Amino acid sequence: MTDTEVVPRKPDRPPAGKPPLVDAATADELLARAQAEGVVLLGPVGLLSQVTKAVLERALDEELTGHLGYEKHDPAGRGSGNSRNGSTGKTLLTEVGGIELDVPRDRNGSFSPQIVRKGQTRLDGFNDRIIALYARGMTTRDIRAHLREMYDVDVSPDLISRVTDAVLDELQEWQARPLDRVYPVIFVDALMVKIRDGVVANRPVYLAIGIDCDGAKQVLGLWVGPAVGESSKFWLTVLSELKSRGVADVCIVCCDGLTGLPDAINVVWPQATVQLCVVHLIRASLRYASKKDWGPLTKDLRLIYTAVDQTAAEAGLEAFEQHWGQRYPAIVRLWRSHWTEFTPFLAFPPDVRRVVYTTNLIESINSRLQKVTRNRGQFPSEQAALKVLYLAVRNLDEFRSPSVGTRSSGWKKALQAFTIYFEGRIPTP
């Protein structure tokens, strides 16, 4: 059994028993006519473009009828003071490509359509498509090429920037959203990205991943770190921000020996236990090893971090050193140098350990974010990097249901263990 379980989403489907708007017979008729006339499915004159154009123009005609108060050619319109006055052509970018749309007009110029508004050149779905491509780490040039190839439309780099910049307000709202009062565990992870600020430099982007009292795991925030080393002042700012958003207490903070972070934790959450993240320790160990040895290495390391107590863990480390010390002395030195930060883990009850030692969520998020940053290569600013990373996190949250995140398997047992071990700190219903 894995340490997480995916909470299923409700699929976006029409209500059961309700027939589709386009039935099979209608679809077959349209396809048959298209094939008979040699019309392709996609493209500026494709079947989908023609259907979209016909539906939108029909809807606009109905809007104008509602505005005027009478049907086309209805004698009731005589002497009404306003009437139809032809149409105006415009190119509208849609999810099926660019279409030439005829927008009806009224003689008085008082008609303001809502389906396709005045000055609107893109349907909302087209913007969503650009943002989805951007969230997958595609560059502006890649997005332009994709839209040109798939939909035969050419969009400017400025348009793509304006569309994706619309996410910035959402990002700020997400970064400031209220959080729970207590989190049993918060993981602090980091990945490196290249940001151009005069010169291109590797910059850390830190993530806080919280497990709430319902066992749900979610990314609490993203922060770009300084180019040269972290400091207690930086971490104090980050943790104070989380506290101002409502996080009054954290039982365990798992991190990777980040400079200044333990001191800041002691100031912001004095009761929190600072635990060296076992995931990070294993990840760092494998950097020194040949890939063919990863299997047996992780098996032997498991005897250390699953030991019943510190004495058994020290025996496991001794056995590991006898077996691997000559081939990989750097791994042995790594564990010994971090032994003091690792050992608090050994005092936790088994059900608490199971939550603290979690690889699936951290590795899943880290892999997703590394993929989108690797595709981009470098970012022109911190804001551009956060925009792409936020969209990637948002897509991950949406896949796993944003309201509950990803629940820890066996959370009920773990919650009992947290409640007893951290007596009086876990809120009761």
C-alpha positions in Angstrom: 0.0 0.0 0.0 1.3 3.5 -0.8 1.3 6.3 1.6 -1.2 8.3 -0.3 -4.5 7.7 -1.9 -6.0 9.8 -4.7 -9.4 11.3 -3.8 -11.5 10.9 -7.0 -12.9 13.9 -8.7 -16.5 14.1 -9.9 -16.2 13.9 -13.7 -17.6 16.8 -15.7 -20.5 15.0 -17.4 -24.2 15.8 -18.1 -26.7 14.6 -15.5 -27.6 10.9 -15.8 -30.5 10.3 -18.1 -30.3 13.6 -19.8 -29.7 13.3 -23.6 -26.8 15.0 -25.2 -27.4 18.3 -27.1 -26.0 16.7 -30.3 -27.2 13.2 -30.7 -25.6 10.5 -32.8 -27.9 11.0 -35.8 -27.1 14.7 -36.0 -23.4 14.1 -35.7 -23.5 11.3 -38.4 -25.4 13.7 -40.7 -22.8 16.5 -40.2 -19.9 14.1 -40.7 -21.4 12.6 -43.8 -22.0 16.0 -45.4 -18.4 17.1 -44.5 -17.0 13.9 -46.1 -19.2 14.3 -49.2 -18.0 17.9 -49.7 -14.4 17.2 -48.8 -14.4 19.3 -45.7 -11.8 18.6 -43.1 -12.5 18.5 -39.3 -10.1 21.2 -38.2 -8.7 24.4 -39.7 -10.2 27.8 -40.7 -12.8 26.2 -43.0 -13.1 22.9 -41.1 -16.3 21.3 -39.9 -15.8 22.4 -36.2 -15.0 26.0 -37.3 -18.2 26.1 -39.4 -20.3 24.7 -36.7 -18.9 27.1 -34.1 -19.4 30.1 -36.5 -23.1 29.0 -37.2 -23.9 28.5 -33.5 -22.3 31.8 -32.4 -24.0 33.8 -35.2 -27.3 32.2 -34.5 -26.9 33.1 -30.8 -26.0 36.7 -31.6 -29.1 37.0 -33.8 -31.2 35.8 -30.9 -29.5 38.3 -28.6 -30.3 41.1 -31.0 -33.9 39.9 -31.2 -34.2 40.1 -27.5 -32.7 43.6 -27.5 -35.1 44.9 -30.2 -38.1 43.1 -28.9 -39.3 41.6 -32.1 -38.3 38.8 -34.6 -36.7 39.4 -37.9 -39.2 40.6 -40.6 -41.9 40.9 -37.9 -44.3 43.8 -38.8 -44.3 44.7 -35.1 -40.9 46.3 -35.6 -42.2 49.0 -37.8 -42.1 52.4 -36.0 -40.3 50.9 -33.0 -37.5 53.4 -33.3 -34.8 50.8 -33.9 -34.1 48.0 -36.4 -31.5 45.6 -37.7 -28.7 47.2 -39.7 -26.6 44.5 -41.3 -23.5 43.0 -39.7 -19.9 43.7 -39.0 -17.2 41.2 -39.7 -14.5 40.2 -37.1 -12.0 37.5 -36.6 -12.5 35.5 -33.4 -9.9 33.2 -32.0 -11.5 30.0 -30.6 -10.4 26.6 -29.3 -11.0 25.2 -32.8 -9.1 28.0 -34.6 -9.8 31.5 -36.0 -13.3 32.0 -37.4 -14.7 34.9 -39.5 -17.7 36.0 -37.5 -20.6 38.3 -38.8 -21.8 40.2 -35.7 -25.3 41.8 -36.3 -25.8 45.5 -35.7 -28.8 47.7 -34.8 -29.4 51.1 -36.4 -29.2 53.0 -33.1 -25.9 51.4 -32.1 -27.3 50.5 -28.7 -26.8 46.7 -29.1 -24.0 45.3 -26.9 -23.8 41.5 -27.3 -22.7 39.5 -24.4 -21.9 36.2 -26.0 -19.1 37.9 -28.1 -18.6 41.3 -26.6 -17.6 44.4 -28.5 -13.8 44.5 -28.9 -13.5 40.8 -27.9 -11.2 38.9 -30.2 -10.8 35.6 -28.3 -13.3 33.3 -26.7 -12.5 32.5 -23.0 -11.7 28.9 -23.9 -8.9 30.1 -26.2 -7.3 32.0 -23.3 -7.6 28.8 -21.2 -5.8 26.9 -23.9 -2.9 29.3 -23.9 -2.6 29.1 -20.1 -2.7 25.3 -20.2 0.2 25.2 -22.6 2.1 27.7 -20.5 1.5 25.6 -17.4 3.2 22.7 -19.1 6.4 24.7 -19.4 6.1 25.6 -23.0 7.8 28.9 -24.0 6.1 31.7 -25.9 7.7 30.6 -29.1 6.5 27.0 -28.5 3.0 28.2 -27.8 2.9 30.3 -31.0 4.1 27.4 -33.1 1.6 25.0 -31.5 -1.4 27.3 -32.1 -0.2 27.9 -35.7 0.2 24.2 -36.4 -3.1 23.1 -34.7 -5.5 26.0 -35.4 -3.8 27.9 -38.2 -3.8 31.1 -36.2 -0.9 33.4 -35.5 -0.8 35.1 -32.2 1.8 37.7 -31.0 4.2 37.2 -28.1 2.6 40.2 -26.5 -0.9 38.5 -26.6 0.5 35.4 -24.9 2.1 37.5 -22.2 -1.1 39.5 -21.5 -3.2 36.3 -21.3 -0.8 34.5 -18.9 -0.3 37.7 -16.8 -4.0 37.4 -16.0 -2.9 34.6 -13.7 -0.9 36.9 -11.5 -3.9 38.2 -9.5 -5.0 34.6 -8.9 -1.4 33.8 -7.8 -1.4 36.7 -5.3 -4.8 35.6 -3.9 -3.6 32.0 -3.6 -0.4 33.1 -1.8 -2.5 35.1 0.7 -5.4 32.6 1.2 -6.2 31.7 4.9 -4.7 28.4 6.2 -5.7 26.1 9.0 -4.7 26.9 12.6 -2.8 23.6 13.2 -0.8 21.4 10.8 0.5 18.1 12.2 3.3 18.1 9.6 4.8 20.7 7.2 7.5 19.7 4.6 9.8 22.3 3.2 11.2 21.3 -0.1 13.2 23.2 -2.8 14.1 23.1 -6.4 16.6 25.1 -8.4 15.6 27.3 -11.4 17.5 29.6 -13.6 16.4 33.3 -13.3 17.8 36.1 -15.4 18.4 39.2 -13.2 21.1 41.0 -15.1 22.9 37.7 -15.3 21.4 34.2 -15.3 21.8 32.5 -11.9 20.5 29.4 -10.2 17.9 30.4 -7.6 16.0 28.1 -5.1 12.3 28.1 -5.1 10.9 26.8 -1.8 7.6 25.0 -1.3 5.8 24.4 2.0 3.7 21.3 1.8 1.3 20.8 4.7 -0.7 17.9 6.0 -3.8 19.2 7.8 -5.8 17.5 10.6 -8.0 15.7 8.0 -4.9 14.1 6.4 -5.0 16.2 3.3 -1.8 17.3 1.7 -1.5 20.6 -0.2 1.1 23.1 -1.2 0.8 26.1 1.1 3.0 28.5 -0.7 5.9 29.2 -3.1 8.9 31.6 -2.4 12.0 32.4 -4.4 15.0 32.3 -2.2 18.2 34.5 -2.4 20.9 33.8 -4.9 23.5 33.3 -2.2 22.5 31.2 0.8 19.5 31.4 3.0 19.4 33.3 6.3 17.3 33.2 9.5 15.9 36.6 8.4 14.6 35.1 5.1 13.0 32.1 6.8 11.6 34.3 9.5 9.8 36.3 6.8 8.5 33.1 5.2 7.3 31.5 8.4 5.8 34.7 9.7 3.8 35.0 6.5 2.4 31.5 7.1 1.6 32.4 10.7 -0.2 35.6 9.6 -2.3 33.5 7.3 -3.6 31.5 10.4 -1.0 28.8 11.1 -0.6 29.1 14.9 1.1 25.7 15.5 2.9 23.0 13.7 3.9 19.7 15.4 6.7 18.6 13.0 8.6 20.6 10.4 10.5 18.4 8.0 13.3 20.1 6.1 16.7 19.5 4.4 19.1 21.2 6.7 18.4 24.6 5.3 20.6 27.3 6.9 18.7 29.5 9.3 15.4 27.5 9.1 15.6 25.7 12.4 16.3 29.0 14.3 13.3 30.7 12.5 11.0 27.7 13.4 11.9 28.0 17.0 10.9 31.7 17.0 7.6 31.3 15.1 6.5 27.9 16.4 8.4 27.3 19.6 6.8 23.9 20.2 7.5 22.5 16.8 9.9 19.5 16.3 12.4 20.2 13.6 13.1 16.9 11.7 15.6 16.3 8.9 13.5 15.0 6.1 14.2 11.3 5.6 13.2 11.7 1.9 15.9 14.3 1.4 18.5 12.3 3.2 17.8 9.2 1.1 17.8 11.4 -2.1 21.1 12.9 -1.1 22.6 9.4 -0.4 21.7 8.1 -3.9 23.5 11.0 -5.5 26.8 9.3 -4.5 25.8 5.9 -5.7 25.8 4.1 -9.0 22.3 3.5 -10.3 22.7 -0.2 -10.3 23.2 -0.1 -6.5 20.2 2.0 -5.7 18.0 -1.1 -4.9 20.2 -2.8 -2.4 21.4 0.6 -1.0 17.8 1.8 -0.2 17.0 -1.7 1.3 19.9 -1.4 3.7 19.2 2.3 4.5 15.6 1.3 5.3 16.9 -0.8 8.3 18.2 2.5 9.8 15.1 4.7 9.5 12.7 1.9 10.3 14.6 0.9 13.5 12.6 0.7 16.7 14.8 3.1 18.5 18.1 5.0 18.3 20.2 2.1 19.6 18.8 -0.2 16.8 19.3 2.6 14.2 23.0 3.0 15.3 23.5 -0.8 14.9 21.9 -0.5 11.4 24.3 2.3 10.5 27.2 0.3 11.7 26.1 -2.7 9.5 25.6 -0.3 6.6 29.1 1.0 7.0 30.7 -2.5 7.1 28.8 -3.4 3.9 29.1 -0.2 1.9 31.6 2.0 3.7 34.5 1.1 1.5 32.6 1.7 -1.8 30.6 4.7 -0.7 32.2 6.4 2.3 30.5 9.7 1.4 27.1 8.2 2.2 28.3 7.0 5.6 29.7 10.5 6.3 26.4 12.1 5.2 24.4 10.1 7.7 26.8 10.6 10.5 27.0 14.3 10.0 23.2 14.6 10.0 22.6 12.0 12.8 21.5 14.6 15.4 18.9 16.1 13.0 17.7 12.7 12.0 17.2 11.0 15.4 14.1 12.8 16.5 12.3 10.7 13.9 13.1 7.6 15.8 11.1 8.7 18.9 7.9 9.1 16.9 5.2 6.3 17.1 5.1 4.1 14.0 1.9 5.8 12.7 3.5 9.2 13.0 6.6 8.0 11.3 4.6 6.7 8.4 3.2 10.2 7.8 6.6 11.9 8.2 8.3 9.5 5.9 6.4 10.1 2.7 7.9 10.0 -0.7 5.0 9.9 -3.1 3.7 13.5 -2.7 7.0 15.2 -2.4 8.6 13.4 -5.3 5.4 13.8 -7.4 5.3 17.6 -7.0 9.0 17.9 -7.4 9.0 15.9 -10.6 6.1 18.0 -12.0 7.8 21.3 -11.2 11.2 20.2 -12.5 9.6 19.2 -15.8 8.0 22.6 -16.5 11.2 24.5 -15.4 13.4 22.2 -17.5 11.3 22.9 -20.6 11.6 26.6 -20.0 15.4 26.6 -19.4 15.5 30.0 -17.8 13.0 32.7 -16.6 13.3 36.5 -17.2 12.2 37.3 -13.7 11.1 35.9 -10.3 7.5 36.7 -11.2 7.7 34.7 -14.4 9.1 31.7 -12.5 6.4 31.8 -9.8 3.7 32.2 -12.5 4.7 28.9 -14.3 5.3 27.0 -11.0 2.0 28.1 -9.6 0.1 27.0 -12.7 1.8 23.6 -12.4 0.8 23.3 -8.7 -2.7 24.4 -9.6 -3.0 21.7 -12.2 -1.7 19.1 -9.7 -4.3 20.3 -7.1 -7.1 20.2 -9.6 -6.2 16.7 -10.6 -6.4 15.6 -6.9 -9.4 17.7 -6.0 -8.6 21.2 -4.7 -11.0 21.0 -1.8 -9.4 18.1 0.0 -6.0 17.5 -1.7 -4.4 14.1 -1.4 -5.2 12.2 1.8 -2.7 10.1 3.7 -3.6 6.4 3.8 -4.5 5.2 7.2 -4.9 8.7 8.5 -7.3 7.8 11.3 -4.6 5.8 13.1 -2.0 8.5 12.5 -4.4 11.1 13.9 -4.8 9.1 17.1 -1.0 8.8 17.4 -0.5 12.6 16.8 -3.2 13.4 19.4 -1.6 11.3 22.1 2.1 12.1 21.3 1.4 15.9 20.9 -1.1 16.0 23.7 -3.3 19.1 23.7 -2.1 20.5 20.4 -4.3 18.7 17.9 -7.8 20.4 17.8 -10.7 18.1 18.5 -14.0 18.4 16.7 
